[in-house]
Structures are given as structure tokens and as C-alpha cells.
């Protein structure tokens, strides 16, 4: 089955789910995103109707607003006019986050909850495991963006329309629990009468790859807490080594080749012109490094106006969740954080560079030349970590994880566009202040309180 056919099934499932759920396109739909009493009952739907739309929603969520907000914050791209210019200078309001909050709760977490309940009730163990892995990933995106959020009291329908906010540190424990239970479910000798297949756009029902993705998510939990903590770094390595083996294992959502199934960055660039890619920090850094990835990622030629998003801007471009190259850069960093040698870390650092370049289609000779110039880590551990993080920042172009990497390491060294600080978190949405104000944490700005691991 082609990607296009897979995506057609995804869109069909998404439309069906929307019809079943009585979802309105009006913004008022998101006013009770934590508890939607109109979601269809588990008894009325099948897992295949739910899985593809959840994956599609996750792809749109990450590749849409979340990518733009986070990558403008850390100057990977530059806001030139209109809203993007304001965001680039950290001019946000709570209303700016209504849609991304609503999407992550209603379209991903809440629908995933229905899928989990259905799969558990019917003994569909493979689906039950996959649902938990998707939920863990989405939950981590949310925690890393906002810190404390509703979770333990969310998804209860009309029973509780005003859920309390769980602490971000406790939610990281919930992520681990979801992953570990998901691994157990997927490892059950009886996968259930129904198993993921063509409805699974990420992996086509390949449970072995889902297990690798599960370990990659769990590794991030420990990576994010590894600064000054060798125990966390060691745990991270333990998960990394059982995660991805190559680019073929990358967790990504691949979009279709028609306008109605297009990648979110493609859609945005087709409709808006307020973001510059060639004036962003990634393009400028790659130009200085004579990086062969630059003409693959960004068109800087005068003939096209000098500002086209290429690889990630294609109509059928993937939105990458976690990738093999990210895991290799992380293993290089974690190797140093547990006290091993720079030489040992350099093996993983170079593997990360090679994997990222091969994924993008860089030729072997160009890779070898780049490694000759940039593949050696400094002997000083702190400088070595800084170099790993800087290359990770380039490799994670347009991925929200780049913002987390910068918050964890402070690399690359960035000066605020305005004021004295770069945003460390997102604001809570206006919908939460309007309908759940008593439970929203007080005194929240773009700069504090930081997510618990941001030290």
C-alpha cells in the first residue's frame, strides 16, 4: 500500500471520528478539551477507526503550531512580519495557545484514552500497547511545553469538567508508567484478535519498531533529567541502546502528496509568508560551517527569492517525532555525563552526524569532508557537550525537541531577540483561564516557572 493510500485512510478515519464525536470547527469546541462528553463510546467504534486519526493529529500538532512556536523561540527560523514577527520577539497572549492545547487534548490524548479503553476491554493487546506509546509521547510534548497540566482528573467527561493540574515531575513518572505498560502489552504472546496494520501510518503494525520507539521515549525522560545526574544519564543510555538501530526505525508521520493531505509546514508556507528560513540561525550557522545539508534543507538562492523551505517543506514531507540521529547525539552526551572518555563519546557523535546527513541524502564524500572539519570533539568535557548539543540543534531543525535541548544545555549560545531572556515555557491557553481558572497555576509567564528538569 502506498503512503497516499494510507493517508487517504487516515483522513477518512479522522472525518469519521469527527462526525461520531459531534466536533465543531468553532473555537468553542476547545473550551472543555479536557473532558469531551460527546466522544463516541468504546463499544461503538473499532481500533482502526481511531489509530490513524490519532497519528495524523499528532503529526499536525507537532509539525504545526508547536514547531513554529518553539523554533521561533530558539531562532532556528526568523519571524519577519505579522504574527510570526511578534512571536519571534516573544509577544504571545494566552489565546495564541488555545488551538495547540485543544489539539493535543481533544484530538490526541482524549481519543487515545478511548482507544486504550477499547483495546483493554477487548483484549487487543497490540493496540493497547501502541495507544500507550502514543499517549506517552504526546504527554511528554505537553509537559515539556507547559510543565504542570491536567491529567489524572482529565478525560472523565461530564463527571469532572474542571480537572486539577498534575505536577510536571509526577507526569514524567506517568510517562514512564505508560511506556512500561505499553511494552508489556505489546510483548504479550497474544496480541489480540485485532492488530494494527495498514491503519498504522507510523509503522504499518510492526510491533518490533513500536518497541524501539517506546524505549526512545523513555530515554528522553532520563536525558532531560541528566544534567548533573549521572544516574539519569546511565538510565538514558540503557534505553537508547535498545531503541533505534538505524534511520529505518525513525518514528515519523509521513504526509500525502495532495493538497488535502499535505505536510503542515507546506500548508503554512502556501498560505503565509511571514517566516524566513534563510535568515534563521540554522541557515546562518550552516553557511558558516559550509554544511552540505544547507541546500537540502533551505533554498538560499537569489533565483527563488532566497527563502524556501525544502526538505521539511515538501508536500509529502514527514514530521519526525524521534529519530536515530537524535539518539546517537544523546548517547554521545550521556556517555560524557557518566564520566566516560571524549573518545568514546565521539563515536556516537560522528554516528549522529552521519545518520542525519544520510537521511537527508548527503553524499558520502561530502559527509567525509564535513566529518574531517567538524567530527572531532574537544578534549574538554564541557566543550565537547557544547559541540554535541550544537550539532543536535542543527539536526533537530523544526523539531520541538531542539527547544528542550537548548533549555537543557544552553547550546548553542543564543542572545535574546528582545529583553533579557528567551522563553522557557508556553503560556496556558485562554480557554483554561475562562473555564478552569481556579485550577490554573498562578503567576505564569513565558520565563517562569520553568519545567522541573530545566535547571
C-alpha positions as CSV (number, residue, x, y, z in Angstrom):
1,X,0.0,0.0,0.0
2,X,1.3,3.5,-0.9
3,X,1.7,6.3,1.5
4,X,-1.0,8.2,-0.3
5,X,-3.5,5.3,0.2
6,X,-2.5,5.1,3.8
7,X,-3.1,8.8,4.2
8,X,-6.5,8.6,2.5
9,X,-7.5,6.0,5.1
10,X,-6.2,8.3,7.8
11,X,-8.2,11.3,6.6
12,X,-11.3,9.1,6.2
13,X,-10.9,7.9,9.8
14,X,-10.4,11.4,11.0
15,X,-13.5,12.6,9.3
16,X,-15.5,9.7,10.7
17,X,-14.2,10.3,14.2
18,X,-15.1,13.9,14.0
19,X,-18.6,13.0,12.8
20,X,-19.0,10.5,15.6
21,X,-17.8,12.9,18.2
22,X,-20.0,15.8,17.1
23,X,-17.0,18.1,16.9
24,X,-17.5,21.7,15.9
25,X,-14.9,23.6,13.9
26,X,-15.6,26.7,16.1
27,X,-13.1,27.7,18.7
28,X,-15.7,27.0,21.4
29,X,-15.1,23.3,20.8
30,X,-11.9,23.6,22.8
31,X,-13.4,25.1,25.9
32,X,-13.7,21.7,27.6
33,X,-10.9,20.0,25.9
34,X,-10.0,18.0,29.0
35,X,-13.4,16.4,29.1
36,X,-15.5,15.9,26.0
37,X,-18.8,14.2,26.8
38,X,-19.5,13.7,23.1
39,X,-16.7,11.3,22.3
40,X,-18.1,8.1,21.0
41,X,-18.3,5.2,23.4
42,X,-15.6,2.4,23.1
43,X,-18.4,0.0,22.2
44,X,-19.4,1.9,19.1
45,X,-16.0,2.0,17.2
46,X,-13.1,-0.2,16.3
47,X,-9.4,0.5,16.9
48,X,-8.6,1.0,13.2
49,X,-11.0,4.0,13.1
50,X,-9.1,5.6,16.0
51,X,-5.5,4.9,15.4
52,X,-4.9,6.6,12.1
53,X,-6.6,9.9,13.1
54,X,-4.6,10.0,16.4
55,X,-1.4,9.6,14.5
56,X,-2.4,12.2,11.9
57,X,-3.4,14.6,14.7
58,X,-0.1,14.1,16.4
59,X,1.7,14.9,13.1
60,X,-0.3,18.0,12.5
61,X,0.1,19.1,16.2
62,X,3.9,18.8,16.3
63,X,4.5,19.9,12.7
64,X,2.2,22.9,13.0
65,X,1.9,25.4,15.8
66,X,4.2,23.6,18.2
67,X,7.0,23.5,15.7
68,X,6.6,27.2,14.8
69,X,6.4,28.5,18.4
70,X,9.4,26.5,19.7
71,X,11.6,27.1,16.7
72,X,10.9,30.8,16.6
73,X,11.8,30.9,20.4
74,X,15.3,29.4,19.7
75,X,15.8,31.3,16.5
76,X,16.1,28.3,14.2
77,X,13.8,30.4,11.9
78,X,13.0,34.1,11.9
79,X,9.7,35.8,12.1
80,X,9.7,38.6,9.5
81,X,6.2,40.0,9.7
82,X,2.7,39.8,11.1
83,X,2.1,37.2,13.9
84,X,5.5,35.5,13.3
85,X,7.4,38.7,13.9
86,X,5.6,39.2,17.2
87,X,6.3,35.6,18.3
88,X,9.9,36.0,17.3
89,X,10.1,38.8,19.8
90,X,8.2,36.8,22.4
91,X,4.9,38.7,22.0
92,X,2.4,36.0,22.9
93,X,-1.0,36.0,24.5
94,X,-2.8,33.1,26.2
95,X,-5.2,33.0,23.2
96,X,-2.3,32.1,20.9
97,X,-2.1,28.6,22.6
98,X,-5.8,27.8,22.5
99,X,-5.6,25.7,19.3
100,X,-2.4,23.8,20.1
101,X,-3.7,23.0,23.6
102,X,-7.1,21.9,22.3
103,X,-5.5,19.7,19.6
104,X,-3.2,17.9,22.0
105,X,-6.0,17.2,24.4
106,X,-9.1,16.6,22.3
107,X,-7.6,15.1,19.1
108,X,-4.7,13.2,20.6
109,X,-4.9,12.5,24.4
110,X,-8.6,12.2,24.7
111,X,-9.1,10.0,21.6
112,X,-6.1,7.9,22.7
113,X,-7.9,7.4,26.0
114,X,-10.8,5.9,24.1
115,X,-8.5,3.7,22.1
116,X,-6.9,2.4,25.3
117,X,-10.2,1.7,27.0
118,X,-11.5,-0.1,23.9
119,X,-8.3,-2.2,23.4
120,X,-8.1,-3.1,27.1
121,X,-11.7,-4.1,27.2
122,X,-11.5,-6.3,24.1
123,X,-8.1,-7.8,24.9
124,X,-6.5,-6.2,21.8
125,X,-3.0,-6.1,23.4
126,X,-1.1,-4.8,20.4
127,X,-3.4,-1.8,20.1
128,X,-3.4,-1.3,23.8
129,X,0.4,-1.1,23.8
130,X,0.5,1.2,20.8
131,X,-2.1,3.5,22.3
132,X,0.0,3.9,25.5
133,X,3.2,4.7,23.5
134,X,1.4,7.4,21.5
135,X,-0.1,8.8,24.7
136,X,3.3,8.8,26.4
137,X,4.8,10.7,23.5
138,X,2.0,13.3,23.4
139,X,2.1,13.7,27.2
140,X,5.8,14.4,27.1
141,X,5.3,17.0,24.4
142,X,2.7,18.7,26.6
143,X,4.8,18.6,29.8
144,X,7.9,19.9,28.1
145,X,5.9,22.8,26.7
146,X,3.8,23.8,29.8
147,X,5.1,21.9,32.8
148,X,2.1,21.2,35.1
149,X,-1.1,20.2,33.1
150,X,-4.4,18.4,33.8
151,X,-4.0,14.6,33.5
152,X,-5.1,12.4,36.4
153,X,-8.5,14.1,36.6
154,X,-8.9,14.7,32.8
155,X,-10.8,12.6,30.3
156,X,-13.7,12.0,32.7
157,X,-16.5,13.5,30.6
158,X,-19.2,15.4,32.4
159,X,-18.1,13.9,35.7
160,X,-15.3,16.4,36.0
161,X,-15.2,19.5,33.7
162,X,-12.6,21.3,35.9
163,X,-9.7,19.0,36.4
164,X,-6.8,19.9,38.6
165,X,-3.2,20.2,37.3
166,X,-0.7,17.5,38.0
167,X,2.9,18.4,38.7
168,X,5.3,18.1,35.8
169,X,7.6,15.8,37.8
170,X,4.8,13.5,38.6
171,X,3.7,13.5,35.0
172,X,7.1,12.3,34.0
173,X,6.5,9.3,36.2
174,X,3.2,8.8,34.4
175,X,5.0,8.8,31.1
176,X,7.3,6.0,32.3
177,X,4.3,4.0,33.6
178,X,2.6,4.4,30.2
179,X,5.7,3.2,28.3
180,X,6.4,0.3,30.6
181,X,2.8,-0.9,30.5
182,X,2.8,-0.4,26.7
183,X,5.9,-2.6,26.4
184,X,4.3,-5.3,28.4
185,X,1.1,-5.2,26.4
186,X,3.0,-5.3,23.1
187,X,5.1,-8.1,24.3
188,X,2.1,-10.3,25.2
189,X,2.2,-13.6,23.4
190,X,-1.5,-13.0,22.5
191,X,-1.7,-9.7,20.5
192,X,-5.5,-9.9,20.4
193,X,-8.0,-10.7,17.7
194,X,-7.3,-7.4,16.0
195,X,-3.9,-6.0,15.4
196,X,-2.6,-2.7,13.9
197,X,-1.9,-3.0,10.1
198,X,-2.5,-0.5,7.3
199,X,-4.3,1.8,9.8
200,X,-0.9,2.4,11.4
201,X,0.8,5.1,9.3
202,X,3.9,5.2,11.5
203,X,5.0,1.6,11.4
204,X,2.4,-0.4,9.5
205,X,1.7,-2.6,12.5
206,X,5.4,-3.5,13.0
207,X,5.4,-4.1,16.8
208,X,9.2,-4.5,16.9
209,X,9.6,-0.9,15.7
210,X,7.0,0.3,18.2
211,X,9.0,-1.3,21.0
212,X,12.1,0.7,19.8
213,X,10.0,3.9,19.8
214,X,8.9,3.1,23.3
215,X,12.4,2.9,24.5
216,X,13.4,6.1,22.7
217,X,10.5,7.9,24.5
218,X,11.7,6.5,27.9
219,X,15.3,7.6,27.1
220,X,14.1,11.2,26.7
221,X,12.6,11.1,30.2
222,X,16.1,10.4,31.6
223,X,18.0,12.5,29.1
224,X,16.0,15.6,30.1
225,X,17.0,15.0,33.8
226,X,20.6,14.1,33.2
227,X,22.4,17.4,33.8
228,X,24.5,16.9,36.9
229,X,22.9,13.5,37.4
230,X,25.0,10.5,36.3
231,X,22.3,8.1,37.4
232,X,19.8,9.5,35.0
233,X,22.4,9.6,32.2
234,X,23.1,5.9,32.8
235,X,19.4,5.1,32.6
236,X,19.2,7.1,29.4
237,X,21.9,5.0,27.8
238,X,20.2,1.8,28.9
239,X,17.1,2.9,26.9
240,X,19.0,4.3,23.9
241,X,20.8,1.0,23.2
242,X,17.5,-0.8,22.9
243,X,15.9,1.9,20.8
244,X,16.6,2.7,17.1
245,X,19.3,0.8,15.2
246,X,19.2,2.9,12.0
247,X,17.2,5.6,10.2
248,X,14.8,2.9,9.1
249,X,13.5,2.8,12.7
250,X,12.7,6.6,12.9
251,X,9.3,7.4,14.4
252,X,7.7,9.8,11.9
253,X,4.4,10.6,10.3
254,X,4.6,10.8,6.5
255,X,2.1,13.0,4.9
256,X,0.4,12.6,1.5
257,X,1.0,14.1,-1.9
258,X,-2.3,16.0,-2.3
259,X,-3.3,19.4,-1.0
260,X,-5.8,17.8,1.4
261,X,-3.2,15.5,2.9
262,X,-0.2,17.9,2.9
263,X,2.6,18.4,5.5
264,X,1.7,21.3,7.9
265,X,4.8,23.3,7.0
266,X,3.9,23.0,3.3
267,X,0.4,24.2,4.1
268,X,1.6,27.1,6.2
269,X,4.1,28.3,3.6
270,X,1.5,28.1,0.9
271,X,-0.8,30.4,2.8
272,X,1.5,32.6,4.7
273,X,4.8,34.4,4.1
274,X,5.8,35.8,7.5
275,X,8.6,33.4,8.4
276,X,12.2,33.4,7.0
277,X,14.2,30.3,6.9
278,X,17.4,31.6,5.2
279,X,17.7,34.4,7.9
280,X,17.2,31.9,10.7
281,X,20.0,30.7,12.9
282,X,20.2,27.2,11.4
283,X,20.8,28.6,7.9
284,X,23.4,31.1,9.2
285,X,25.3,28.5,11.2
286,X,25.3,26.0,8.4
287,X,26.6,28.7,6.0
288,X,29.5,29.4,8.3
289,X,30.2,25.7,8.6
290,X,30.0,25.1,4.9
291,X,27.4,22.4,5.8
292,X,26.3,20.3,2.9
293,X,22.8,20.0,4.5
294,X,22.0,23.6,3.9
295,X,21.0,23.4,0.2
296,X,18.9,20.3,1.1
297,X,17.1,22.0,3.9
298,X,16.8,25.6,2.8
299,X,16.9,27.3,-0.6
300,X,19.1,30.4,-0.1
301,X,19.5,31.1,-3.8
302,X,18.5,34.5,-5.2
303,X,16.6,32.9,-8.1
304,X,13.8,31.8,-5.8
305,X,13.8,34.8,-3.6
306,X,16.3,33.0,-1.4
307,X,14.0,31.8,1.3
308,X,12.4,28.4,0.5
309,X,11.9,25.6,3.0
310,X,13.0,22.5,1.1
311,X,13.2,19.1,2.8
312,X,10.7,19.8,5.6
313,X,8.6,22.0,3.3
314,X,7.7,19.3,0.7
315,X,4.0,18.5,0.4
316,X,4.7,14.9,1.5
317,X,7.5,15.6,4.0
318,X,7.5,13.7,7.2
319,X,7.1,15.1,10.7
320,X,9.8,13.4,12.7
321,X,8.9,12.5,16.3
322,X,12.2,10.8,17.5
323,X,15.0,9.7,15.2
324,X,18.1,7.5,15.1
325,X,20.4,10.5,14.8
326,X,18.8,12.2,17.8
327,X,19.5,9.1,19.8
328,X,23.1,9.0,18.7
329,X,23.8,12.6,19.7
330,X,22.1,11.9,23.0
331,X,24.3,8.8,23.6
332,X,27.3,10.9,22.9
333,X,26.3,13.4,25.5
334,X,25.2,10.8,28.1
335,X,28.5,9.0,27.6
336,X,30.3,12.1,28.9
337,X,27.8,12.7,31.7
338,X,28.5,9.3,33.2
339,X,32.3,10.0,33.1
340,X,33.4,8.1,30.1
341,X,36.1,9.4,27.7
342,X,35.7,12.0,25.0
343,X,37.0,9.4,22.5
344,X,34.1,7.1,23.5
345,X,31.5,9.9,23.0
346,X,33.0,10.9,19.7
347,X,32.0,7.5,18.2
348,X,28.3,8.3,18.8
349,X,28.7,11.9,17.9
350,X,30.0,11.0,14.5
351,X,27.3,8.4,14.1
352,X,24.7,11.1,14.7
353,X,26.2,13.3,12.1
354,X,26.4,10.5,9.5
355,X,22.9,9.3,10.2
356,X,21.4,12.8,9.9
357,X,23.2,13.5,6.7
358,X,22.4,10.2,5.1
359,X,18.8,10.6,6.0
360,X,18.8,13.9,4.1
361,X,20.6,12.5,1.1
362,X,24.1,14.0,1.5
363,X,26.7,12.1,-0.5
364,X,29.5,10.0,1.2
365,X,32.3,12.4,0.0
366,X,30.5,15.4,1.4
367,X,29.9,13.6,4.7
368,X,33.6,12.6,5.0
369,X,34.7,16.2,4.3
370,X,32.3,17.5,6.9
371,X,33.5,15.0,9.5
372,X,37.1,15.9,8.8
373,X,36.3,19.5,9.6
374,X,33.7,19.1,12.4
375,X,33.8,15.5,13.6
376,X,36.4,15.8,16.3
377,X,35.2,16.7,19.8
378,X,37.3,19.0,22.1
379,X,39.2,17.3,24.9
380,X,37.4,19.4,27.5
381,X,34.2,17.6,28.5
382,X,32.1,20.8,28.8
383,X,33.2,22.0,25.4
384,X,32.6,18.5,24.0
385,X,29.0,18.5,25.3
386,X,28.5,22.0,23.9
387,X,29.6,20.9,20.4
388,X,27.4,17.8,20.6
389,X,24.4,20.0,21.6
390,X,25.1,22.5,18.9
391,X,25.1,19.8,16.2
392,X,22.0,18.3,17.8
393,X,20.3,21.7,17.5
394,X,21.1,21.7,13.7
395,X,20.0,18.1,13.2
396,X,16.7,18.8,15.1
397,X,15.7,21.5,12.7
398,X,12.0,22.3,13.2
399,X,11.6,19.6,15.9
400,X,10.3,21.0,19.3
401,X,12.9,18.8,20.9
402,X,15.5,21.3,19.8
403,X,14.0,23.8,22.2
404,X,14.3,21.2,25.0
405,X,17.9,20.5,24.0
406,X,18.7,24.2,24.2
407,X,17.0,24.6,27.6
408,X,18.9,21.6,29.0
409,X,22.3,22.6,27.7
410,X,22.3,26.3,26.9
411,X,23.7,25.5,23.5
412,X,24.1,27.0,21.0
413,X,24.7,30.2,22.9
414,X,21.8,32.5,21.9
415,X,21.2,36.1,22.8
416,X,17.5,37.1,23.3
417,X,15.9,38.8,20.4
418,X,14.5,41.3,22.9
419,X,14.7,41.7,26.6
420,X,17.0,39.6,28.7
421,X,15.5,36.1,28.5
422,X,14.4,33.5,25.9
423,X,11.1,31.7,26.6
424,X,11.5,28.6,28.8
425,X,7.8,27.5,28.6
426,X,4.5,28.3,26.8
427,X,1.6,30.2,28.4
428,X,-1.5,28.4,29.4
429,X,-4.4,28.9,26.9
430,X,-7.2,31.4,27.4
431,X,-9.7,28.6,27.4
432,X,-8.3,27.2,30.7
433,X,-8.5,30.7,32.3
434,X,-12.0,31.0,31.1
435,X,-13.4,27.6,32.1
436,X,-10.9,26.2,34.7
437,X,-9.3,29.3,36.2
438,X,-9.4,28.0,39.8
439,X,-7.0,25.2,38.9
440,X,-4.6,27.0,36.6
441,X,-1.2,27.6,38.3
442,X,-0.7,31.3,39.2
443,X,2.0,33.8,38.2
444,X,2.9,32.0,34.9
445,X,5.0,33.9,32.3
446,X,7.0,32.7,29.3
447,X,10.0,32.6,31.6
448,X,8.7,31.0,34.8
449,X,8.1,28.7,36.4
450,X,10.5,26.5,34.4
451,X,9.7,22.9,33.6
452,X,11.1,20.9,36.5
453,X,14.1,19.5,34.6
454,X,15.1,22.9,33.3
455,X,18.0,23.6,35.7
